[in-house]
């Protein structure tokens, strides 16, 4: 069974057993999270969401991604600025998809 759901302003195409990294959620690691904003289940699309459908995921862990370097400069003006950023994430495992 396949589904498309949305969280954190993004859409994810998943099947049961998939592992995915989403924007950080405010839930404890080890708990289950239900997503009811399901856009499609097995080819059945909703307008905008499928009624009664949900994606149940287990929260594996929280963490931060690798650091990226943000470097800004203006040529000929002696302006240079270096910044780093690590985006927080939540690792999810899709347990089941309910129609």
Secondary structure by P-SEA (a helix, b strand, c coil): cccccccccbbbbbccccccccccccccccbbbbbcccccccccccccccccbbbbbbbcccccccbbbbbbbbccccbbbbbbbbbbbbbbbbccccc
